[in-house]
Amino acid sequence: MQVREREESADPDRASRLAVARPRGRRRKQKIWATTSVGRQATSLAAATGVAQGLLALLYILAARGSGPEALGSAVSAVALATAGVGFIDFGTNSHWVREIARGTLSLGEFSSRLTGKIVAATGLAAVWTTLMLLFDRNSLSWTAGPIMLCLLINQSLQVSLRAAARGELVAIAILSDRMVALSLFAVLTVAHFNGAAVIWVCLCCGSVTASVVGFRLTKRTLRPNLRAAARINPWRGASFYGLATLANTSQALDLPVLSLAGGATAAGIYGAVNRWTQPMSLLANAFSTAAAPLISRAGNIVDAWKHLRKAMWMLAAAIVLSGGIAVASPLIIELLLGASYEDSIAALRLLAVATIFSIVAQPLSVVLQSLGRDRFVAGVLAGAVLIQLALVMALGSQLRATGAAISYLVVEVLQFIAMGIGAYVEYRRGRVDGV
């Protein structure tokens, strides 16, 4: 025991790695790892994310009432640009770090160095972008994408330790604090007669900073990154396939502009009116996957991870039932919400709802495979799928319009479901063999 204590004191990174990888004793394990089930964590994440999206929508509505379309469009475009920038700069590092910390292969010291490096790089890019936009496009709000991107990236990165420790309920608190502060500050500034569109960036930055502080304070001291660590390690090392998978998922949004090119603006309008209506069901699957990922990584195989996951499968079942309901009730839904002029959206919505059923299963399977170290396989499947989807949209969109785009999405989701299912089955057989 004395020898072990001397070794750990001489190497603090090793001590932190051992604390994550092999927590000693039941009491120690309960302090570091989740005290709530996957189902409760996923429910908390889904609820918090849903409420956060609603609060952001409310903020945009209030801003629209006090600003002209041009000013609001400039502000919202900057937010969208910042969000895309976070995805490109992060390039899958957060998900990769969650897996490695949960598996005990990424020490606290190395994580701190990688995190610092990413923040330094993001700060430099944000400064360059903001300066260039102020010099050459000062009449718009495009310069605000820089500070929004930096604050959002720091916020998401400081949630890594909580996610790796499977503390989804604490992540939910940080998510809610972000939007609540942003909306509250917006209300104060508008009462003080500030232009609504002009202060959106201030509110979002303050919300992200607040969430960063909340997330950092909620993280157990043994898992808190040292933000003063030297950035001596490439922050993107080992995360290339996670990044490729992220870019592939992001590229799926290109189906709308491709349809507009192939089938015209009317087809794009018919499809765009309903192509995001299945997001609530995807939100449930994403929350389940986020809560399950660190537990799967720590378990090391599907067989052992199933013990944690089976009690939360009701979330996926509920999402599938909701998708089926939308598929059946699509004529009534379109008539009530959009009117007779969008009758052509019925077939598209029905196909999208059916496709979402396959997506609800395929998405968690992809996270399972990534958590078990099969991120190369997942990245290859997703990259191939998005290329097939965009090619099908171009081919079918000119003839079948919105329905063709929906068929393309269904075909790709079925293919992903099959591929991820085969990959998961291989891992299941491997887990059974290792467990013998």
LINBEL-V530213 format. One record per residue. N is the residue number from 1. RES is the residue in one letter. SS is DSSP state (2 for helix, 1 for strand, 0 for the rest). PHI is phi as a letter, one per 20 degrees, with the letter a starting at -180 (999 if undefined). Layout:
BEGIN
N/RES/SS/PHI ; N/RES/SS/PHI
END
This chain:
BEGIN
1/M/0/999 ; 2/Q/2/f ; 3/V/2/f ; 4/R/2/f ; 5/E/2/f ; 6/R/2/f ; 7/E/2/f ; 8/E/2/f ; 9/S/2/f ; 10/A/2/f ; 11/D/0/c ; 12/P/2/f ; 13/D/2/f ; 14/R/2/f ; 15/A/2/f ; 16/S/2/f ; 17/R/2/f ; 18/L/2/f ; 19/A/2/f ; 20/V/2/e ; 21/A/2/f ; 22/R/0/c ; 23/P/0/f ; 24/R/0/e ; 25/G/0/n ; 26/R/2/f ; 27/R/2/f ; 28/R/2/f ; 29/K/2/f ; 30/Q/2/f ; 31/K/2/f ; 32/I/2/e ; 33/W/0/e ; 34/A/0/g ; 35/T/0/d ; 36/T/0/d ; 37/S/0/f ; 38/V/2/f ; 39/G/2/f ; 40/R/2/f ; 41/Q/2/f ; 42/A/2/f ; 43/T/2/f ; 44/S/2/f ; 45/L/2/f ; 46/A/2/f ; 47/A/2/f ; 48/A/2/f ; 49/T/2/f ; 50/G/2/f ; 51/V/2/f ; 52/A/2/f ; 53/Q/2/f ; 54/G/2/f ; 55/L/2/f ; 56/L/2/f ; 57/A/2/f ; 58/L/2/f ; 59/L/2/f ; 60/Y/2/f ; 61/I/2/f ; 62/L/2/f ; 63/A/2/f ; 64/A/2/f ; 65/R/2/f ; 66/G/2/d ; 67/S/0/c ; 68/G/0/f ; 69/P/2/g ; 70/E/2/f ; 71/A/2/f ; 72/L/2/f ; 73/G/2/g ; 74/S/2/f ; 75/A/2/f ; 76/V/2/f ; 77/S/2/f ; 78/A/2/f ; 79/V/2/f ; 80/A/2/f ; 81/L/2/f ; 82/A/2/f ; 83/T/2/f ; 84/A/2/f ; 85/G/2/f ; 86/V/2/f ; 87/G/2/f ; 88/F/2/f ; 89/I/2/f ; 90/D/2/f ; 91/F/0/l ; 92/G/0/n ; 93/T/2/f ; 94/N/2/f ; 95/S/2/f ; 96/H/2/f ; 97/W/2/f ; 98/V/2/g ; 99/R/2/f ; 100/E/2/f ; 101/I/2/f ; 102/A/2/f ; 103/R/2/e ; 104/G/0/n ; 105/T/0/d ; 106/L/0/c ; 107/S/0/f ; 108/L/2/f ; 109/G/2/f ; 110/E/2/f ; 111/F/2/g ; 112/S/2/f ; 113/S/2/f ; 114/R/2/f ; 115/L/2/f ; 116/T/2/f ; 117/G/2/f ; 118/K/2/f ; 119/I/2/f ; 120/V/2/f ; 121/A/2/f ; 122/A/2/f ; 123/T/2/f ; 124/G/2/f ; 125/L/2/f ; 126/A/2/f ; 127/A/2/f ; 128/V/2/f ; 129/W/2/g ; 130/T/2/f ; 131/T/2/f ; 132/L/2/f ; 133/M/2/f ; 134/L/2/f ; 135/L/2/e ; 136/F/2/d ; 137/D/0/b ; 138/R/0/f ; 139/N/0/f ; 140/S/0/d ; 141/L/0/d ; 142/S/0/f ; 143/W/0/f ; 144/T/2/f ; 145/A/2/f ; 146/G/2/f ; 147/P/2/f ; 148/I/2/f ; 149/M/2/f ; 150/L/2/f ; 151/C/2/f ; 152/L/2/f ; 153/L/2/f ; 154/I/2/f ; 155/N/2/g ; 156/Q/2/f ; 157/S/2/f ; 158/L/0/f ; 159/Q/0/e ; 160/V/2/g ; 161/S/2/f ; 162/L/2/f ; 163/R/2/f ; 164/A/2/f ; 165/A/0/e ; 166/A/0/l ; 167/R/0/d ; 168/G/2/f ; 169/E/2/f ; 170/L/2/f ; 171/V/2/g ; 172/A/2/f ; 173/I/2/f ; 174/A/2/f ; 175/I/2/f ; 176/L/2/f ; 177/S/2/f ; 178/D/2/g ; 179/R/2/f ; 180/M/2/f ; 181/V/2/f ; 182/A/2/f ; 183/L/2/f ; 184/S/2/f ; 185/L/2/f ; 186/F/2/f ; 187/A/2/f ; 188/V/2/f ; 189/L/2/f ; 190/T/2/f ; 191/V/2/f ; 192/A/0/e ; 193/H/0/m ; 194/F/0/e ; 195/N/0/f ; 196/G/0/g ; 197/A/2/f ; 198/A/2/f ; 199/V/2/d ; 200/I/2/g ; 201/W/2/f ; 202/V/2/f ; 203/C/2/f ; 204/L/2/f ; 205/C/2/f ; 206/C/2/f ; 207/G/2/f ; 208/S/2/f ; 209/V/2/f ; 210/T/2/f ; 211/A/2/f ; 212/S/2/f ; 213/V/2/f ; 214/V/2/f ; 215/G/2/f ; 216/F/2/f ; 217/R/2/f ; 218/L/2/f ; 219/T/0/f ; 220/K/0/g ; 221/R/2/g ; 222/T/2/f ; 223/L/2/d ; 224/R/0/f ; 225/P/0/f ; 226/N/0/e ; 227/L/0/f ; 228/R/0/e ; 229/A/0/f ; 230/A/0/f ; 231/A/0/e ; 232/R/0/d ; 233/I/0/c ; 234/N/0/f ; 235/P/0/f ; 236/W/0/e ; 237/R/0/f ; 238/G/0/n ; 239/A/0/d ; 240/S/2/f ; 241/F/2/f ; 242/Y/2/f ; 243/G/2/f ; 244/L/2/f ; 245/A/2/f ; 246/T/2/f ; 247/L/2/f ; 248/A/2/f ; 249/N/2/f ; 250/T/2/f ; 251/S/2/f ; 252/Q/2/f ; 253/A/2/f ; 254/L/2/f ; 255/D/2/f ; 256/L/2/f ; 257/P/2/f ; 258/V/2/f ; 259/L/2/f ; 260/S/2/f ; 261/L/2/f ; 262/A/2/e ; 263/G/2/d ; 264/G/0/n ; 265/A/2/f ; 266/T/2/f ; 267/A/2/f ; 268/A/2/f ; 269/G/2/f ; 270/I/2/f ; 271/Y/2/f ; 272/G/2/f ; 273/A/0/f ; 274/V/0/c ; 275/N/0/f ; 276/R/0/d ; 277/W/0/f ; 278/T/0/e ; 279/Q/2/f ; 280/P/2/g ; 281/M/2/f ; 282/S/2/f ; 283/L/2/f ; 284/L/2/f ; 285/A/2/f ; 286/N/2/f ; 287/A/2/f ; 288/F/2/g ; 289/S/2/f ; 290/T/2/f ; 291/A/2/f ; 292/A/2/e ; 293/A/2/g ; 294/P/2/f ; 295/L/2/f ; 296/I/2/f ; 297/S/2/f ; 298/R/2/f ; 299/A/2/f ; 300/G/0/n ; 301/N/0/b ; 302/I/2/f ; 303/V/2/g ; 304/D/2/f ; 305/A/2/f ; 306/W/2/g ; 307/K/2/f ; 308/H/2/e ; 309/L/2/e ; 310/R/2/f ; 311/K/2/f ; 312/A/2/d ; 313/M/0/f ; 314/W/2/f ; 315/M/2/f ; 316/L/2/f ; 317/A/2/f ; 318/A/2/f ; 319/A/2/f ; 320/I/2/f ; 321/V/2/f ; 322/L/2/f ; 323/S/2/f ; 324/G/2/f ; 325/G/2/f ; 326/I/2/f ; 327/A/2/f ; 328/V/2/f ; 329/A/2/e ; 330/S/2/g ; 331/P/2/f ; 332/L/2/f ; 333/I/2/f ; 334/I/2/f ; 335/E/2/f ; 336/L/2/f ; 337/L/2/e ; 338/L/0/d ; 339/G/0/n ; 340/A/2/f ; 341/S/2/f ; 342/Y/2/d ; 343/E/0/f ; 344/D/0/f ; 345/S/2/f ; 346/I/2/f ; 347/A/2/f ; 348/A/2/f ; 349/L/2/f ; 350/R/2/f ; 351/L/2/f ; 352/L/2/f ; 353/A/2/f ; 354/V/2/f ; 355/A/2/f ; 356/T/2/f ; 357/I/2/g ; 358/F/2/f ; 359/S/2/f ; 360/I/2/f ; 361/V/2/e ; 362/A/2/f ; 363/Q/2/f ; 364/P/2/f ; 365/L/2/f ; 366/S/2/f ; 367/V/2/f ; 368/V/2/g ; 369/L/2/f ; 370/Q/2/f ; 371/S/2/f ; 372/L/0/e ; 373/G/0/n ; 374/R/0/e ; 375/D/2/f ; 376/R/2/f ; 377/F/2/f ; 378/V/2/f ; 379/A/2/f ; 380/G/2/f ; 381/V/2/f ; 382/L/2/f ; 383/A/2/f ; 384/G/2/f ; 385/A/2/f ; 386/V/2/f ; 387/L/2/f ; 388/I/2/f ; 389/Q/2/f ; 390/L/2/f ; 391/A/2/f ; 392/L/2/f ; 393/V/2/f ; 394/M/2/f ; 395/A/2/f ; 396/L/2/e ; 397/G/2/f ; 398/S/2/f ; 399/Q/2/d ; 400/L/2/d ; 401/R/0/l ; 402/A/2/f ; 403/T/2/f ; 404/G/2/f ; 405/A/2/f ; 406/A/2/f ; 407/I/2/f ; 408/S/2/f ; 409/Y/2/f ; 410/L/2/f ; 411/V/2/g ; 412/V/2/f ; 413/E/2/f ; 414/V/2/f ; 415/L/2/f ; 416/Q/2/f ; 417/F/2/g ; 418/I/2/f ; 419/A/2/f ; 420/M/2/f ; 421/G/2/f ; 422/I/2/f ; 423/G/2/f ; 424/A/2/f ; 425/Y/2/f ; 426/V/2/f ; 427/E/2/f ; 428/Y/2/f ; 429/R/2/f ; 430/R/2/f ; 431/G/2/f ; 432/R/2/f ; 433/V/2/f ; 434/D/2/f ; 435/G/2/e ; 436/V/0/f
END
